[in-house]
Amino acid sequence: MVNIAILGYGTVGSGVAEVIRTNRELISRRIGDEVRIKYVLDLRDFPDDPVQQILTHDFEDIISDDEVQIVAEVMGGVEPAYTFVRRCLEAGKSVATSNKALVAEHGANLLAIAREKKVNFLFEASVGGGIPILRPLHSSLTGDEIDEITGILNGTTNYMMTRMFCEGADYASALREAQDRGYAERSPEADVEGYDACRKIAILASLISGYQVDFEDIYCEGISKITAEDMKHAKAMGMTIKLLAACRKQDGKLSAIVAPCLLGEEHPLFHVNGVFNAVFVHGNMLGDAMFYGSGAGKLPTASAVVGDIVEEARNFGRNLGVTWSPEKITPESKECASRRFFVRMRGEFSEWKERLEKDFGRIDAVKADGVLGEFGFITEEMQEGLYGQIASKYEQEILAMIRMA
Ligand code: HSE
């Protein structure tokens, strides 16, 4: 018998119980032993749910029970999750988590404890919901130097951008719908300001670099300033806007960014719509690969947690070697990255053309139907630092800038 405990009976926690209940037989077959949820920890009571019979309000019940071999941490937040997970690993229990805040902040440390105790700390669900991405990076792609990852890593904002693109929905109603569907974080800022995607790309950057990448060191810009006018301009260019999270290794340097970007139809992430996430990976031998699927929601996320539980149950007494060093690596400043920039500006293009060309060099004008009193233009590829210096001369006139992917 494999006994597990679930910390937190919220959306994902109840999903983990449901996945195990629904697929109990095949999960047990795949493990080669029967699986049982022995405890669920939550501060609340659930009198109308059979979970009440195995519910505890006291973490000590779980930590002191040697029969519990695997713990699913699905509480979210850094504390008390960190203390609980650390104690579980130190007590020789493997942990599976969906908690990106925990992994982004304490991953290196928890992985080291797991290694020392010959247990496992797995966190597939923390990035890309139900999409397998961390395990492929750690197993199938270990023959490769992964030099780029670009992803749509937040389902809520992708759902919102899709609604704004396809149906002209306004920002507030798109957010409300995403929240009603259970995709959003407790605080909408975590999604719309890009913090959720930022923690996920920090985890991916740590995995591919082998060093701790702190999310605070990654430039992060959300979608809260994206307007209907931005989207109209995107459409006029045959493009769309997506919140992208990217990291790249080049010449021994790491860069990382989270920001809304303009993408054309030829871009592999252009057609990733709704709550779906996708992670585009480039390896020095592999070339391109893309992982696509359900990036948020109760059952997809729970499915990834249960996948980790099965992997841990198959590997009792053996650490799988997932690791990165606690030594910190700071990504290069975004000012060093080169790209093209789309700019929306007050006035008429004909009035500004000459001055803009003198400052920016060659530019391409963009005109969106029905948007009055302003125009758009795209710069040539240039470093962001240089773009910022030039754009500062037009502070009063520039309405928006969006990076081109
Ligand atoms: N709020 C997150 C999202 C949930 O929308 O992608 C999954 O991390």
Residues whose N, C-alpha, C, O or C-beta is under 5 A from the ligand:
A	BS01	HSE	L153 N154 G155 T156 Y183 A184 E185 D191 G295 A296
